[in-house]
Amino acid sequence: MSSASQQTRPHDDEDHNTSGNPSFQSVLDARLSRRGLLRGSVGTAATAMFGSLAFAGCSSDDDAPAPAPAPAPAPAEKLLGFTAVAKSLADSVVVPAGYTASVLYALGDPLTADTPAFRNDGTDEAFDKRAGDHHDGMEWFGLSATGTPSTTSVARGLLAMNHEATTDETFASFFVHANGGTSTLPRPAAEVDKEMALHGLSVVEVAKTGSQWAYVQNSAFNARLHQQTEIEIAGPARGDALLVTKYSHTGTVTRGTLNNCGTGRTPWGTLLTGEENWSGYFTRPTGDDAARGNDRSVTALKRYGRAEGAGSRHAWETGGSEDRFTRWINAKTGTSTDGSDDYRNEMNGMGYIVELDPYDRTKKATKRTALGRFAHEAAAFGKLVAGQPLAVYMGDDSRGEYCYRYTSTALWDAADAGAANRMATGDKYLDAGKLYVAKFNADGTGQWIELSITNPAVAGYTTYRFANQADVLVNARLAADAVGATKMDRPEWSAVHPTTGEVYYTLTNNSNRRAEPSGSSQFAPDAANPRAYTDQRGSSTQQGNVNGHIVRLKESGGPAGTTFTWDVYLFGAEAGAGSTVNLSALSAEQDFSSPDGIAFTPSTGLCWIQTDDGAYTDVTNCMMLAAVPGQVGDGGKKTIQHARASGGPLNVDTYVGKAPTADTLKRFLVGPVGCEITGITETPDGKALFVNIQHPGESTAKANIADPAKYTSQWPSNAGYGAGKRPRSATIVITKNDGGRVGT
């Protein structure tokens, strides 16, 4: 995920969309009621009620509870039949009564038999053979008893997951270095190598013995992808001049996948992963504009967040003169005309949907350029219909960016679900198709606009002259600017309702929405992003769409159609906020802020909503809710009147889904201090739910690295998992004590 709401980490949530694309209306009253109703002892109460259920640790030295007696016969199943979890500030994972959550796989866990146990004191090495950091999106891939792919296995499988980033403070990822890391330049090569290995993906085998889940340390399937892993480039941009580098003179391969956030599972059984906030890992020195002759590449670099003089997030480029370090200098330093003697084009190799076959380590991962290049989140497939194209829905997570859809040229053949060569099947469906961007109209309708060199708005765009279709895809943000797409409030994950086929996008927040915007980086509210208000957090105030919302759309004409209707499924808000903020009328058992991850679990059809928040964390840690959504249009139009300093009030019409009830939306989980809840997948029977807890304790000051008592979190060691007390990102598995499906 991207950085927590309103607490921006360096180089995340860039504001680089200075296009004049329209908002539909202006703005709203920023003077709202202050907080106060939800203060007090709710965190303590949650701990008292549920603390004993928070964890059963998985390591051999855990203080595991005594075996429970055989459960009584399970009552009739009811979706959302659990008791809602209260908000919590405790440093633990809180789940409903009748559920158990256990740590399964954490930062640093060894993936081979000969890799030493994780000491968790900053001295560990060999992270190319260990779990990476910042566990994020993940998917389940079943294994039969004989180790072959299985769509029905519920006791053995692979988890393929993202390792998005590291917990940072002034360049260094301080929890993984003994002394907190080096904040001065140049960075030591050993530190840089460790951090580069911590980013990427992992594939890990997990298995259930009796009722207990554990990961399999010596599995032949276990694998890591990191920044030295060679990856194929496929689709229309393969071999294009924009992908030529010193490493790949042909523009057909690159190294590494970076800042991976959400995921998707293809119908043929592979992983899709999105490269999100990748541009901040590159530096671009002063003088590079002139070195490039101020050509059109300068325009593209600025649009993707690398203006001349931009520094890098970790200063990896200072690790030494070796190629693995200098590749992070995105500058014209050579004399060639095509970039084959430097890394002026290196950034063009990041920002894609990447496909990986978790079952086959002999196949390279592949970047699918036909799906465009931007700050990718998840990749959600539309409902499959034989003889129709496949649709993939994606969001671009930065303030004022866009929602996208890819439609394959190939028509879906159900026989491909069992294809033996899964990556070749990916070639068939993901390398040729049309990329669209969304325009949300003020009347509740919308259009998908094709991003094609044949589109006159794209071909005639004067801000940036596109050379060909590969250029359109590599610089999809500029093409979307050209066609007048709707600037959204940081599109995060996307998900598709398994029954209705309706598409959900989480819009996590936008601190740049203003009732009276100033400058090109601020936006007036519009119908699809209608809120801009002032929120009180302790003694400080925050402005914009502070708590985020979830928009959903209903396609007209299926995946080949170009029109849709839309509404806002839920508005994030605290329960005590005024009616112009809490537009979904959320109760104290439902309120949330900054929706980020979203997914439907196939077994139950439940919608799971995960938060990455900094606006409401004085009241509760980040959380996960379970929902039974309705359909687009089940609510109605609301008109919000917004005061302005001059010109009189303005009205913004928006379309709000039916208000949730206790039977359609409940808080299911609250995480430990400083974490983000992200990533979710399940076994096919729905009886084991896997969830990721990312960056607990990230607010710890580097100066306190030697004193665990000053860590803001000690999870998961305080839940009995692993050595040391430094907080670790980790995967948990949640089961229901009566053996039923999770969420009932």
C-alpha positions in Angstrom: 0.0 0.0 0.0 0.9 3.6 -0.1 1.7 5.6 2.9 -0.8 5.9 5.7 -3.4 8.6 5.4 -2.2 12.1 6.0 1.1 10.8 7.4 3.0 10.9 4.2 6.2 8.8 3.9 8.9 10.3 1.7 8.2 9.9 -2.0 4.7 8.4 -1.6 1.4 9.9 -2.8 3.1 12.2 -5.2 1.1 15.1 -6.7 2.2 15.0 -10.3 -1.2 15.4 -12.1 -1.2 19.1 -13.1 -3.5 18.5 -16.0 -6.6 20.6 -16.3 -9.0 17.6 -16.4 -12.4 18.7 -15.1 -14.0 18.3 -11.8 -17.8 18.4 -12.0 -18.7 20.9 -9.3 -17.2 22.9 -6.5 -17.1 22.5 -3.1 -18.1 22.0 0.4 -18.3 23.4 3.8 -15.0 22.7 5.6 -16.4 23.6 9.0 -17.7 20.4 10.6 -18.3 19.2 14.1 -15.2 18.3 16.1 -14.4 14.9 17.5 -15.2 13.8 21.0 -17.8 11.1 21.0 -15.4 8.2 20.4 -12.6 9.1 22.8 -11.9 7.2 26.0 -11.3 3.6 26.9 -12.5 1.7 23.8 -9.1 0.3 23.2 -8.9 -1.0 26.8 -12.3 -2.4 26.6 -11.5 -4.3 23.3 -8.4 -5.8 24.9 -10.4 -6.9 27.9 -13.0 -8.5 25.8 -10.9 -10.2 23.1 -7.3 -10.0 24.1 -7.1 -13.7 25.0 -8.2 -14.6 21.5 -5.7 -12.4 19.8 -3.0 -15.0 19.1 -1.7 -18.4 19.3 1.9 -18.1 18.3 3.5 -20.6 15.8 7.1 -20.9 16.9 8.3 -23.8 18.9 8.8 -21.8 22.1 5.3 -20.2 22.1 3.2 -20.3 25.2 0.4 -22.1 23.4 -3.0 -22.4 25.1 -4.1 -25.8 26.1 -6.2 -27.7 23.5 -9.8 -26.6 23.5 -12.5 -29.3 24.2 -14.3 -30.6 21.2 -16.7 -27.9 19.9 -20.4 -28.2 20.1 -22.3 -28.6 16.9 -22.1 -25.4 14.9 -25.3 -23.3 14.7 -26.9 -22.6 11.4 -24.5 -20.4 9.3 -25.3 -16.7 9.0 -23.1 -14.2 7.1 -21.7 -11.6 9.5 -23.0 -13.7 12.4 -20.1 -12.7 14.6 -20.1 -10.0 17.3 -18.5 -6.8 15.9 -15.0 -6.0 17.3 -14.7 -2.7 19.1 -12.2 -0.1 18.2 -8.8 -0.8 19.8 -5.5 0.9 20.6 -3.9 -2.3 22.0 -0.7 -3.7 20.6 -2.4 -6.9 19.5 -4.6 -8.4 16.8 -8.2 -8.4 17.9 -10.7 -10.8 16.3 -14.3 -11.6 17.3 -15.2 -14.1 20.0 -15.2 -17.6 18.6 -12.2 -16.9 16.3 -8.5 -17.5 16.6 -5.7 -15.7 14.8 -2.2 -17.1 14.6 1.1 -15.8 13.2 2.2 -17.9 10.2 5.0 -16.2 8.3 7.0 -13.1 9.3 9.7 -10.8 8.1 13.0 -12.7 8.1 11.6 -16.2 8.4 14.0 -18.6 6.6 12.8 -20.2 3.3 15.5 -22.9 3.0 16.6 -25.6 5.3 20.2 -24.2 5.6 19.1 -20.6 6.3 19.6 -19.8 10.0 16.7 -18.9 12.3 15.9 -15.2 12.4 17.5 -13.4 15.3 15.6 -10.1 14.8 18.4 -7.9 16.1 19.5 -6.3 12.9 22.4 -8.7 12.3 20.6 -11.2 10.0 21.7 -11.6 6.4 20.7 -13.7 3.4 17.4 -11.9 2.8 17.2 -13.5 -0.7 16.4 -16.7 1.3 14.1 -15.1 3.8 10.7 -13.5 4.0 10.9 -9.9 2.8 9.4 -6.9 4.6 6.1 -5.1 4.5 3.9 -8.1 3.6 1.1 -6.8 1.3 -1.2 -8.3 -1.3 -1.2 -12.1 -1.6 -3.1 -15.0 -3.2 -3.6 -18.7 -2.4 -2.5 -21.4 -4.9 -3.5 -24.9 -3.8 -1.3 -27.9 -3.9 -2.4 -31.5 -4.1 -0.9 -34.2 -1.8 1.5 -35.0 -4.6 2.5 -31.3 -5.1 0.6 -30.5 -8.3 -1.7 -27.5 -8.8 -5.1 -27.9 -7.2 -8.2 -25.7 -7.1 -9.8 -27.8 -4.3 -7.0 -28.3 -1.8 -7.8 -26.8 1.6 -4.9 -28.1 3.7 -1.8 -27.4 1.5 -1.0 -24.6 -0.7 1.3 -21.7 -1.7 1.0 -18.1 -0.6 2.4 -15.8 -3.2 2.8 -12.3 -1.7 4.2 -8.9 -2.1 6.9 -7.3 0.1 6.1 -3.7 -0.6 8.7 -1.7 1.2 10.7 -1.3 4.5 10.1 0.8 7.6 12.3 3.8 6.9 13.8 6.8 8.7 16.2 9.0 6.8 17.3 6.6 4.0 17.9 3.5 6.1 15.3 0.8 6.9 16.2 0.9 10.6 14.6 -2.1 12.1 16.6 -4.5 9.9 20.0 -2.9 10.7 21.8 -3.6 14.0 22.3 0.1 14.9 19.3 1.4 12.9 21.2 1.9 9.7 23.3 4.7 8.3 21.7 8.1 7.7 24.7 9.8 6.2 25.8 9.4 2.6 27.2 7.3 1.0 25.2 4.4 2.2 27.2 1.2 3.0 26.9 -1.4 0.3 25.9 -4.1 2.7 22.9 -2.1 4.0 21.8 -1.3 0.5 22.1 -5.0 -0.6 20.0 -6.0 2.4 17.2 -3.5 1.6 17.1 -4.4 -2.1 16.6 -8.0 -1.1 13.8 -7.2 1.3 11.7 -5.7 -1.5 9.9 -7.8 -4.1 7.9 -11.0 -3.8 7.9 -14.3 -2.0 6.3 -17.7 -2.6 6.0 -19.9 0.5 4.4 -23.2 1.0 1.9 -23.5 3.9 0.2 -26.6 5.3 -2.3 -27.6 7.9 -1.6 -30.5 10.3 -4.6 -31.2 12.5 -6.0 -27.7 13.2 -2.6 -26.0 13.1 -1.2 -24.1 10.2 2.6 -23.6 9.6 4.8 -22.6 6.7 7.2 -25.2 5.3 10.7 -24.0 5.6 12.4 -26.4 3.2 9.7 -26.5 0.5 11.0 -26.8 -3.1 8.4 -24.2 -4.0 9.7 -21.5 -1.7 11.1 -18.6 -3.7 12.0 -14.9 -3.5 12.1 -12.3 -6.2 14.1 -9.1 -5.5 15.9 -6.3 -7.2 18.5 -8.5 -8.9 16.0 -10.9 -10.4 15.8 -10.7 -14.2 12.2 -10.2 -15.4 10.8 -10.3 -18.9 9.1 -7.4 -20.6 6.1 -8.4 -22.7 3.3 -6.8 -24.7 3.4 -3.7 -26.9 6.3 -2.0 -25.2 8.6 -5.0 -25.4 11.7 -3.9 -27.4 10.6 -0.3 -27.7 13.2 2.4 -27.6 11.8 3.6 -24.2 12.9 0.3 -22.6 16.5 0.3 -23.8 19.1 0.4 -21.0 22.7 -0.4 -20.3 21.5 -3.7 -18.9 19.2 -4.6 -21.9 20.2 -3.1 -25.2 17.1 -4.8 -26.8 14.6 -3.4 -24.2 13.2 -6.9 -23.5 14.3 -7.6 -19.9 14.8 -5.6 -16.7 15.7 -6.4 -13.1 13.4 -6.5 -10.1 9.9 -5.7 -9.2 9.5 -2.8 -6.8 7.1 -1.5 -4.2 4.5 -4.2 -4.9 1.2 -3.5 -3.4 -2.1 -5.2 -4.4 -2.4 -8.5 -6.3 -4.8 -10.5 -8.4 -5.2 -14.2 -9.3 -5.6 -15.0 -13.0 -8.2 -17.5 -14.1 -5.4 -19.8 -15.3 -3.7 -19.9 -11.9 -0.9 -17.3 -11.8 -0.2 -14.2 -9.7 -0.6 -10.6 -10.8 1.2 -8.0 -8.7 1.2 -4.2 -9.0 4.2 -2.0 -8.9 3.1 1.1 -6.9 5.3 3.9 -5.5 8.4 3.0 -7.5 9.5 6.4 -8.8 10.9 7.5 -5.4 13.5 4.9 -5.5 15.3 6.7 -8.3 17.4 9.8 -8.2 17.6 12.4 -11.0 20.5 14.8 -10.7 20.3 18.5 -11.4 21.4 19.2 -15.0 19.7 16.1 -16.5 17.1 18.3 -18.3 19.8 20.0 -20.3 21.7 16.7 -20.8 18.6 15.3 -22.4 18.2 18.4 -24.5 14.9 19.2 -22.7 13.3 16.6 -24.9 9.9 15.0 -24.3 11.3 12.5 -21.8 11.6 15.4 -19.4 7.9 15.9 -19.5 7.3 12.3 -18.9 9.7 12.1 -16.0 8.1 15.0 -14.3 4.6 13.5 -14.8 5.8 10.4 -13.0 7.4 12.2 -10.1 11.1 12.6 -11.1 11.8 16.3 -11.7 15.4 17.3 -12.1 17.1 17.3 -8.8 14.8 14.8 -7.2 16.5 12.7 -4.5 15.8 9.0 -3.9 14.0 7.3 -1.0 16.9 5.1 0.2 19.9 6.5 -1.6 20.6 3.1 -3.0 22.6 4.7 -5.8 25.3 5.7 -3.3 26.1 2.1 -2.3 29.0 1.9 -4.8 30.1 2.1 -8.4 28.8 -1.3 -9.3 25.9 -1.6 -11.8 23.4 -2.7 -9.2 23.8 0.7 -7.5 24.2 3.0 -10.4 21.0 1.8 -12.1 19.1 3.9 -9.6 20.5 7.1 -11.2 17.8 7.8 -13.8 19.9 10.2 -15.9 21.6 10.7 -19.3 25.2 10.2 -18.4 26.3 8.4 -21.6 26.9 9.5 -25.1 24.6 7.0 -27.0 21.5 8.2 -28.8 19.4 5.2 -27.6 20.3 5.0 -23.9 22.2 1.7 -24.2 25.2 3.1 -22.2 23.4 4.5 -19.2 20.1 4.2 -17.2 18.2 7.2 -18.5 15.4 4.9 -19.4 15.6 2.6 -16.3 12.4 4.1 -14.7 10.4 3.0 -17.8 11.0 -0.6 -16.7 9.0 0.0 -13.5 5.3 0.6 -12.9 3.5 -2.4 -14.4 1.4 -5.4 -13.6 3.7 -8.3 -13.2 2.7 -11.9 -13.8 4.3 -14.8 -11.9 3.7 -18.6 -11.9 4.1 -19.6 -8.3 4.2 -23.3 -9.2 7.1 -23.1 -11.7 10.4 -21.5 -10.6 11.8 -22.1 -14.1 9.6 -19.5 -15.7 10.6 -15.8 -15.4 8.1 -13.3 -14.1 6.8 -11.0 -16.8 5.9 -7.3 -16.9 2.6 -7.0 -18.9 3.0 -3.6 -20.6 -0.4 -3.8 -22.3 -2.0 -3.0 -18.9 -0.3 0.4 -18.7 2.3 2.0 -16.5 1.4 3.9 -13.4 1.3 3.4 -9.6 -0.5 0.1 -9.9 -2.5 -1.3 -7.0 -4.5 -4.5 -7.4 -5.6 -6.2 -10.6 -9.2 -7.5 -10.4 -10.7 -9.7 -13.1 -14.3 -9.1 -14.2 -16.8 -12.0 -14.3 -15.7 -14.7 -16.8 -18.0 -15.3 -19.7 -17.0 -17.8 -22.4 -16.7 -16.1 -25.8 -16.2 -12.6 -24.3 -13.1 -10.7 -23.6 -11.5 -10.6 -20.2 -11.6 -7.3 -18.2 -9.0 -6.3 -15.6 -9.7 -3.4 -13.3 -6.8 -1.3 -11.8 -6.3 1.9 -9.9 -3.4 4.5 -9.9 -2.6 5.4 -6.3 -1.7 9.0 -6.2 -3.7 12.1 -5.4 -5.7 13.1 -8.5 -5.0 10.0 -10.5 -7.3 7.6 -12.4 -9.2 4.4 -12.6 -8.4 2.0 -15.5 -9.7 -1.0 -17.3 -7.9 -3.4 -19.6 -10.0 -5.5 -22.1 -8.3 -8.5 -23.8 -8.4 -9.0 -27.5 -8.6 -12.8 -26.9 -12.0 -14.2 -26.0 -12.2 -16.3 -22.9 -12.0 -20.0 -23.4 -12.8 -22.0 -20.2 -10.4 -24.7 -21.2 -7.6 -22.2 -20.5 -8.4 -22.4 -16.8 -6.5 -25.7 -16.7 -3.7 -24.8 -19.1 -0.4 -26.5 -18.4 1.7 -23.6 -19.7 0.2 -20.8 -17.6 2.6 -18.1 -18.6 1.9 -18.8 -22.3 -1.8 -18.3 -21.4 -0.9 -15.0 -19.9 0.7 -14.1 -23.2 -2.6 -14.8 -24.9 -4.8 -12.7 -22.7 -2.6 -10.0 -21.3 -0.3 -8.9 -24.1 -2.9 -7.7 -26.6 -6.0 -5.7 -25.7 -7.3 -2.2 -25.1 -6.5 0.1 -22.1 -9.3 2.4 -21.0 -9.5 5.2 -18.4 -12.7 6.2 -16.5 -14.6 9.4 -16.7 -17.3 9.8 -14.0 -20.1 12.1 -15.0 -22.1 14.2 -12.6 -25.4 12.4 -13.4 -24.2 9.0 -12.1 -23.1 7.7 -15.5 -19.6 7.2 -16.9 -17.5 6.3 -19.9 -14.4 4.2 -20.5 -12.2 6.1 -22.8 -9.7 4.2 -24.9 -6.0 5.1 -24.6 -4.9 4.6 -28.1 -2.6 6.3 -30.5 -5.6 6.3 -32.9 -7.7 8.3 -30.4 -7.5 11.9 -31.8 -7.3 13.3 -28.3 -4.2 11.2 -27.6 -2.6 11.6 -31.1 -3.1 15.4 -31.0 -2.0 16.0 -27.4 0.5 18.9 -27.5 1.8 18.6 -23.9 3.5 15.3 -24.8 3.8 14.0 -28.4 3.3 10.2 -28.4 5.4 8.3 -30.8 3.4 5.1 -30.9 1.1 2.8 -28.9 4.0 1.6 -26.8 4.6 5.2 -25.8 0.9 5.6 -24.9 1.1 2.6 -22.5 4.5 3.5 -21.0 3.2 7.0 -20.3 -0.5 6.1 -19.6 -0.9 8.9 -17.1 -0.2 11.5 -19.9 -2.6 9.7 -22.2 -5.3 9.8 -19.5 -4.6 13.5 -19.1 -5.1 13.9 -22.8 -8.6 12.4 -22.9 -10.0 14.2 -19.8 -10.3 11.4 -17.3 -11.6 12.1 -13.8 -9.1 12.9 -11.1 -9.9 10.6 -8.2 -9.0 10.5 -4.5 -6.1 8.1 -4.7 -7.5 4.9 -6.3 -6.2 2.0 -4.4 -7.4 -1.6 -4.7 -10.1 -2.8 -7.0 -12.4 -5.8 -6.6 -15.3 -7.4 -8.5 -18.5 -8.7 -6.9 -18.6 -12.4 -7.7 -22.4 -12.4 -8.3 -23.3 -9.0 -9.7 -20.0 -8.4 -11.5 -20.0 -4.8 -10.2 -16.6 -3.2 -9.8 -15.4 -1.6 -6.5 -12.5 0.9 -6.2 -11.2 2.1 -2.8 -10.4 5.8 -2.8 -8.3 6.0 0.3 -8.2 9.8 1.0 -7.1 13.0 -0.6 -5.6 15.8 1.4 -5.7 18.0 -1.7 -9.5 18.3 -2.1 -10.4 21.8 -1.2 -13.6 23.8 -1.1 -11.7 26.6 -2.8 -8.6 25.0 -4.3 -5.5 26.9 -5.1 -2.7 25.8 -7.5 -2.7 22.9 -9.9 -2.2 20.2 -7.2 -5.5 20.9 -5.4 -8.9 19.8 -6.7 -12.5 20.9 -6.1 -15.0 18.3 -5.1 -17.0 16.6 -7.8 -19.8 14.1 -7.9 -17.6 11.0 -7.6 -15.3 12.7 -5.0 -17.7 15.0 -3.2 -16.2 15.7 0.1 -13.6 18.3 1.3 -13.8 19.1 5.0 -11.8 19.8 8.1 -11.2 17.0 10.5 -9.9 17.4 14.1 -7.3 14.9 15.2 -6.3 15.7 18.7 -4.9 19.2 18.7 -4.3 19.2 14.9 -6.6 19.6 12.0 -6.5 17.8 8.6 -8.2 18.9 5.4 -9.5 17.3 2.3 -11.3 14.0 1.9 -9.7 12.9 5.1 -11.4 9.5 5.5 -11.8 8.3 1.9 -14.7 6.4 0.2 -15.4 3.4 -2.0 -16.9 3.9 -5.4 -18.5 1.1 -7.4 -19.7 0.9 -11.0 -22.0 -1.3 -13.1 -20.9 -2.0 -16.6 -23.2 -1.5 -19.6 -22.5 -4.0 -22.3 -20.1 -6.2 -20.4 -16.3 -6.1 -20.7 -16.5 -4.8 -24.3 -18.8 -2.0 -23.4 -17.7 1.6 -22.8 -20.4 3.0 -20.5 -21.3 2.4 -16.9 -23.4 3.7 -14.0 -21.9 4.4 -10.6 -22.5 5.3 -7.0 -20.5 5.6 -3.8 -20.9 2.3 -1.8 -19.5 3.7 1.5 -18.0 6.9 2.8 -15.3 6.4 5.5 -16.1 8.5 8.5 -16.2 8.4 12.3 -19.7 7.7 13.7 -19.9 11.0 15.4 -19.2 13.1 12.4 -21.9 15.3 10.9 -24.3 14.1 8.2 -22.3 15.9 5.4 -19.3 13.8 6.3 -20.8 10.5 7.6 -22.9 10.2 4.5 -23.2 6.4 4.9 -24.6 6.8 8.5 -22.0 4.5 10.0 -22.4 3.3 13.5 -19.6 2.9 16.1 -19.3 -0.8 15.1 -18.9 0.1 11.4 -16.9 3.4 11.3 -13.6 3.4 9.5 -11.1 5.7 7.8 -8.9 5.4 4.7 -10.2 2.2 2.9 -7.3 0.6 1.1 -7.4 -3.1 0.5 -10.7 -4.6 -0.8 -11.5 -8.1 -1.9 -14.4 -10.5 -2.2 -13.8 -14.0 -0.9 -15.3 -16.6 -3.2 -16.5 -19.1 -0.6 -18.9 -16.7 1.1 -19.1 -13.7 -1.3 -18.2 -11.4 1.6 -16.5 -8.1 0.9 -13.5 -7.4 3.1 -12.4 -3.8 3.5 -8.9 -3.1 5.0 -7.6 0.3 6.2 -4.3 2.2 6.0 -5.1 5.2 8.1 -3.4 8.0 9.9 -6.5 10.2 10.4 -8.4 8.1 12.9 -5.5 6.4 14.7 -5.9 8.5 17.8 -9.0 6.5 18.3 -8.3 3.1 16.9 -5.6 1.1 15.1 -6.1 0.1 11.5 -8.8 -2.5 10.9 -10.7 -4.9 8.6 -14.4 -4.9 8.1 -16.7 -7.5 6.5 -19.6 -6.5 4.4 -22.5 -7.8 2.4 -22.9 -5.1 -0.3 -26.0 -4.3 -2.3 -26.0 -3.0 -5.8 -25.3 0.2 -7.7 -28.4 2.4 -7.4 -29.8 0.9 -4.2 -29.5 4.2 -2.4 -30.1 7.6 -3.9 -28.9 11.1 -4.7 -27.7 13.4 -2.0 -27.0 17.1 -2.4 -24.4 18.6 -0.2 -24.3 22.3 0.3 -20.8 23.7 0.8 -20.0 27.2 2.0 -17.4 29.3 0.3 -15.6 32.4 1.5 -16.9 34.2 -1.6 -19.4 33.6 -4.3 -22.1 32.0 -2.1 -22.7 28.3 -1.4 -22.2 25.6 -4.0 -24.1 22.4 -4.2 -22.5 19.0 -5.1 -24.8 16.2 -6.1 -23.5 12.7 -5.4 -25.0 9.1 -5.4 -24.8 7.2 -2.2 -25.5 3.5 -1.7 -28.0 2.2 0.8 -26.9 2.8 4.3 -25.4 -0.3 5.9 -27.1 -2.2 8.8 -25.6 -4.4 11.5 -26.3 -7.3 9.2 -24.5 -5.9 6.2 -21.3 -4.2 7.7 -19.3 -5.1 10.8 -15.8 -4.5 12.0 -14.0 -7.9 12.1 -10.4 -7.2 13.1 -8.3 -4.5 14.6 -4.5 -4.7 14.2 -1.5 -3.8 16.5 -0.1 -0.3 16.9 1.2 1.5 13.9 0.2 -1.2 11.4 -1.7 -1.3 8.1 -4.1 -4.2 7.4 -3.5 -5.4 3.9 -3.6 -8.5 1.8 -6.3 -11.2 2.1 -6.9 -14.6 0.6 -8.6 -17.8 1.7 -8.6 -21.6 1.3 -11.3 -22.7 -1.2 -13.6 -23.9 1.7 -13.4 -20.5 3.4 -12.3 -22.0 6.7 -8.9 -20.4 6.8 -8.4 -16.7 6.0 -4.9 -15.3 5.5 -4.3 -11.6 6.3 -1.2 -9.4 6.3 -0.2 -7.1 9.1 2.2 -4.5 7.7 4.7 -2.3 9.4 3.6 -2.5 13.1 5.5 0.1 15.2 6.5 2.2 12.2 6.1 5.4 14.4 9.1 4.2 16.5 11.9 6.8 16.5 15.2 5.5 15.2 16.9 7.0 18.3 15.1 4.3 20.3 16.4 1.3 18.3 18.4 0.0 21.3 15.5 0.2 23.8 12.6 -2.2 23.1 10.6 -0.5 25.9 10.4 2.5 23.6 9.2 0.7 20.5 5.6 1.7 19.8 4.9 -2.0 19.0 6.5 -5.3 19.8 4.2 -7.3 17.7 4.4 -10.3 16.9 7.0 -11.1 19.6 4.4 -10.1 22.2 2.1 -12.6 20.7 4.6 -15.4 21.3 6.2 -15.5 17.8 9.9 -15.5 17.1 13.0 -14.0 18.6 13.7 -10.4 19.6 11.3 -7.6 20.2 11.6 -5.6 17.1 8.3 -5.4 15.3 7.8 -7.4 12.1 5.4 -7.4 9.3 3.7 -10.8 9.2 1.0 -13.0 7.7 -1.7 -14.3 10.1 -4.2 -17.1 9.6 -7.7 -16.8 11.0 -9.9 -19.7 11.8 -13.3 -20.2 13.4 -13.2 -22.2 16.6 -16.2 -24.3 15.6 -14.7 -25.2 12.2 -17.0 -23.0 10.2 -16.4 -20.5 7.5 -14.7 -17.2 8.4 -17.1 -14.3 8.4 -20.1 -16.3 9.6 
